[in-house]
Amino acid sequence: MLHLDAAATSPVREEALAAAWPFLTASFGNPSSTHGLGEQASAALADARTAVAAVLGCRSSEVVFTSGGTEANNLAIKGIALGNPRGRHLVTSRVEHESVLASADYLARLHGFEVTFVDVDAAGLVSEESLAAALREDTTLVSLATANNEVGTVQDITALVAVAQARGVPFHTDAIQAAGSLDVSMTATGVDAVSLSGHKLGAPKGVGVLAVRSRRPLEPLIHGGGQERGRRSGTENVAFAVAFAVALRLTDAERRAEAEHRPPSSIGDLPGSPRDVFVADVLSRIPDARLTGHASARLPRHASFVLPGVNGETVLLELERRGVLASAGAACAAGHDEPSHVLLALGIPEDDARTALRFTWGASTTSLDLGGVAETLADVFETVTALSRSSTLH
């Protein structure tokens, strides 16, 4: 099987698993314990925190280990909003991950916050002007993703951060899809808080990180023994924190090596890249197909389409039968009957949104692999279209 659903998850890297194993076996101590076994765990946790901070360009004390990206987003939005005395107004967009939208909804329903959804264009981009227009004197937080998980569009986060910070408004970014492909360090982007998820980087499922500047008060979601400097109580998952640090360090090193071959101004990828060749191949083979998201300001290993006239799930099942694993969009929305909220926000009609396909791949996927996928997809589209016509005639 050819796995082109890397945006949903990635395999655990051998290096991450090897680094975690001692803390799942012999060195199983609680890092809060004062004996030798506990001190081993505490030292490993501190080293992992330092390694993550080095990649993210922050202090080690600003790194909070969480159970994953969803918790990191929840902690950032609820924690910063409730900890900030500035006001009760949030700014986000309608193309954010459900964990961001649900957190904003929670604050609106139970804490009296107002939420402004800043407009996006047909490619999913937020403009500096629209963000500036959405800000108010009582805006307590802006939360906008670095890159969209469904359509791959990459925001100009640095420019958007400058708009918010000129008004004294904290800025959080969900960088879960962007990490490993783009520089998501806080020094590069200027954000006040950034969320990451381990299993998108080669760490196990069940670990994530929120890095948040120490000058930003953070109200905890989980109360108890005061671990993670009082920001997330509960015995720390040392093994997975160690695995996360290793996976993040390796993927960031690989990203930097690849970035040396791109011009400094390139946001997504070079023209003529495997991604662009794959997109052009699909669009030439299937004239009815339409690319979703931005053509160039998009993740370098992300291609998403709508195929009007066919059922997206039927296409996915047929692709799997032929050895290609892809998706219709966000894995957390799989199985739902409703069309993607992201595609609807981009102005794509409901019927077309139900035909969405997303292809995302890792570094090991070759141009030859992608060429074969384009050919297979075209054949599947023809087959499904013919079956649909046949069933309509009968």
Disulfide bonds with the S-S distance in Angstrom:
none
